[in-house]
């Protein structure tokens, strides 16, 4: 092990950075996508877009996790400064 680099801290920084840097925006995108399902064609030939209850539930859950992560980040910054 190198005395200049703390590998234990390094892998933690990489994991948290990956989750916050790529995971939260991806989760937000999943929530937006859940609100905008693919276009369906009804019996009359009219295209319909309806998220439905499941889409709204998935989107709310995704947005709640993103908001909780933002709140947790602000809490960490404020209380550890």
Secondary structure, 3 states (H helix, E strand, C coil): CCCCCCHHHHHHHHHHHHHHHHHHHHHHHHHHHHHCCCCEECCCCCEECCCHHHHHHHHHHHHHHHHHHHHHHHHHHHHCC
